[in-house]
Amino acid sequence: MEDGKVMINVLYEDNHLIVVEKEINIPTQADDSKDLDLLTIIKQYLKDKYHKPGNVYLGLVHRLDRPVGGVMVFAKTSKAASRLSEQVRCHDLKKKYYAVVLNDIEDSATLKDKLLKDSKTNIVTVNDKGKEAILSFKLVKKVNNLSLIDIDLKTGRSHQIRVQLSHHGNPLYGDQKYNKDAKVGEQIALFAYSLSFYHPITKEVMTFSLPLPKRKPFNIF
């Protein structure tokens, strides 16, 4: 916070879109908690930067869970929002994550499951009645009972990474929802480090990435 303004790490900005780093424990958009959310923060940033009166348009095209940090893109025009949203639907918007998981894990694998979300409890389970969820991962490094993996997310289901890895015996470190051994106060070790998409106007391939976080448990790798 500086002079009443919330500081954000802007990775890229033009007339059509803005790419930022979402900090951990900030909601992507307003929710029941009433806590300050990223959508509102960026709108205020744009309002202050360009001295815009009234409401600022900002299109939300994808999300990150509240406890998860990483790269996100937002649309500054409705045309950009529509075209980026279409890339999300067609899986042309590519997301990669770093995660720290427990227990022995393969050097690489592709996981395919069907996930079902209970909207009342906000809990996702593996269920034949659910929607197909696919991800691939590669082992980066192993330290004792923890493994750092690089995840290529193929589909964007709610809580997908957390649920699939837990289901296959490798829950995420600090995941208070899907890891029964997570300790209170631990931060989930999931970070959206890379985002690739086609620019909605120029069609240029754009890729943005962030380094491995320095916080625990990423810092042991």
C-alpha positions in Angstrom: 0.0 0.0 0.0 1.4 3.4 -1.0 -0.4 6.7 -0.5 -3.6 4.8 -0.2 -3.0 2.9 -3.4 -2.6 -0.9 -3.7 0.6 -1.7 -5.5 0.5 -4.4 -8.2 3.2 -6.0 -10.3 2.2 -5.2 -13.9 4.1 -7.5 -16.4 2.6 -6.0 -19.5 0.0 -3.5 -20.6 -1.4 -2.1 -23.9 -4.7 -0.6 -25.1 -6.3 -4.1 -25.2 -5.1 -6.0 -22.2 -3.1 -6.0 -18.9 -1.0 -8.9 -17.5 -0.3 -8.8 -13.8 1.0 -11.0 -11.0 -1.8 -12.1 -8.6 -0.6 -12.2 -5.0 -1.5 -15.1 -2.8 -4.7 -14.9 -0.7 -6.3 -12.2 -2.8 -9.6 -13.1 -4.4 -9.7 -12.9 -8.2 -13.0 -11.1 -8.0 -15.4 -10.0 -5.3 -16.8 -12.7 -3.1 -18.7 -13.2 0.2 -15.6 -12.3 2.2 -15.8 -8.7 1.1 -12.0 -8.6 1.0 -10.3 -6.4 -1.6 -10.1 -8.4 -4.9 -7.7 -8.2 -7.8 -10.4 -7.1 -10.3 -11.2 -4.1 -8.2 -7.4 -3.4 -7.5 -6.6 -3.3 -11.3 -9.7 -1.1 -12.0 -8.5 1.4 -9.5 -4.9 1.2 -10.9 -6.3 2.0 -14.4 -8.6 4.8 -13.1 -5.7 6.4 -11.2 -3.1 6.0 -14.1 -5.3 7.4 -16.8 -7.4 9.7 -14.7 -10.6 8.0 -15.9 -13.9 9.3 -14.5 -16.7 6.8 -13.7 -16.4 3.1 -14.0 -13.5 1.4 -15.7 -14.1 -1.6 -18.0 -12.1 -4.7 -17.1 -12.9 -8.1 -18.4 -12.3 -11.2 -16.3 -11.4 -14.1 -18.7 -9.9 -16.7 -16.3 -9.4 -17.2 -12.6 -7.0 -18.4 -9.9 -8.1 -19.8 -6.6 -7.8 -17.3 -3.7 -4.7 -19.0 -2.1 -2.9 -19.4 -5.4 -0.6 -16.7 -6.9 0.8 -16.2 -10.4 0.3 -14.7 -13.8 -3.1 -13.5 -14.9 -4.4 -11.6 -18.0 -7.4 -9.2 -18.0 -9.1 -7.6 -21.0 -9.4 -3.8 -21.2 -12.0 -3.9 -24.0 -15.1 -6.0 -24.6 -13.6 -7.2 -27.9 -10.4 -8.4 -26.2 -12.5 -10.0 -23.5 -14.6 -12.0 -26.0 -11.5 -13.2 -28.0 -9.5 -14.1 -24.9 -12.6 -16.0 -23.5 -12.8 -17.9 -26.7 -9.1 -18.9 -26.3 -10.0 -20.2 -22.8 -12.9 -22.3 -24.2 -10.7 -23.7 -27.0 -7.7 -24.3 -24.6 -5.5 -21.9 -26.6 -4.7 -20.0 -23.4 -2.0 -22.1 -21.9 -1.2 -22.2 -18.2 1.7 -23.8 -16.4 2.1 -24.2 -12.7 4.8 -25.1 -10.2 3.5 -27.3 -7.3 5.1 -28.9 -4.3 3.5 -32.3 -3.6 3.9 -35.0 -0.9 5.0 -38.6 -1.3 6.8 -40.5 -4.2 5.8 -39.3 -7.6 6.6 -40.4 -11.2 9.1 -38.5 -13.3 6.3 -37.6 -15.6 2.7 -38.5 -16.3 -0.6 -37.4 -17.7 -3.6 -37.5 -15.4 -7.2 -37.9 -16.8 -10.2 -37.8 -14.5 -13.7 -36.6 -14.3 -14.4 -33.9 -11.7 -17.7 -32.9 -10.2 -18.1 -29.7 -8.1 -20.6 -29.4 -5.3 -21.7 -25.8 -5.6 -23.1 -25.8 -2.0 -19.8 -26.9 -0.3 -17.4 -25.7 -3.0 -15.7 -29.2 -2.9 -14.7 -31.0 -6.0 -14.5 -34.7 -6.2 -13.5 -37.4 -8.8 -16.8 -38.6 -10.1 -17.9 -40.4 -13.3 -20.7 -37.8 -13.6 -18.2 -35.0 -13.8 -16.4 -33.1 -16.6 -13.1 -34.4 -18.1 -10.0 -33.0 -16.5 -6.5 -33.4 -18.0 -3.1 -32.3 -16.9 0.5 -33.4 -17.5 3.5 -32.9 -15.2 7.2 -33.4 -15.0 9.3 -33.9 -11.9 11.7 -31.0 -11.4 13.4 -32.0 -8.1 12.8 -34.1 -5.0 13.9 -33.2 -1.5 13.0 -35.8 1.2 9.3 -36.4 1.1 8.5 -33.3 -1.1 8.6 -33.0 -4.9 8.6 -29.9 -7.0 6.7 -30.6 -10.2 6.1 -28.5 -13.4 2.4 -28.8 -14.5 1.0 -28.2 -17.9 -2.8 -27.7 -17.4 -4.8 -29.0 -20.4 -8.3 -28.2 -19.0 -9.3 -25.5 -16.6 -11.7 -27.2 -14.1 -12.3 -25.8 -10.7 -9.7 -26.9 -8.1 -8.4 -29.3 -10.8 -4.7 -29.5 -10.0 -5.4 -29.8 -6.2 -8.1 -32.5 -6.6 -6.4 -34.7 -9.3 -3.0 -34.8 -7.5 -4.6 -35.5 -4.2 -6.7 -38.3 -5.8 -3.6 -39.9 -7.2 -1.8 -39.9 -3.9 0.2 -36.7 -4.2 -1.6 -33.9 -2.3 -0.2 -30.4 -2.4 1.8 -29.1 0.4 -0.3 -26.8 2.6 -3.6 -27.4 0.7 -6.1 -26.9 3.6 -9.0 -28.3 1.5 -7.7 -31.5 -0.2 -4.6 -32.5 1.9 -5.7 -34.0 5.2 -2.2 -33.7 6.6 -1.8 -29.9 5.9 -1.1 -27.9 9.0 -3.0 -24.8 9.9 -1.2 -21.8 8.7 0.6 -23.5 5.9 0.3 -21.8 2.5 -0.6 -24.0 -0.4 2.4 -24.6 -2.7 0.8 -23.9 -6.1 2.0 -21.1 -8.3 0.8 -20.2 -11.9 4.3 -19.3 -13.2 3.5 -19.1 -17.0 0.7 -17.9 -19.2 0.6 -18.0 -23.0 -2.0 -16.8 -25.4 -2.6 -15.1 -28.8 -2.9 -11.3 -28.6 -6.6 -10.7 -29.2 -5.9 -8.1 -31.9 -2.5 -8.7 -33.4 -2.7 -12.5 -33.0 0.9 -12.5 -31.8 1.8 -15.3 -29.4 2.5 -13.8 -26.0 4.1 -15.7 -23.1 4.7 -14.3 -19.6 6.5 -16.1 -16.8 7.5 -15.5 -13.2 10.4 -17.1 -11.2 9.9 -19.7 -8.5 8.6 -18.0 -5.4 11.1 -17.6 -2.5 8.6 -18.5 0.2 8.3 -21.8 1.9 8.3 -24.6 0.7 9.4 -23.5 -2.8 12.6 -22.1 -1.2 14.0 -25.5 -0.4 14.3 -26.2 -4.1 
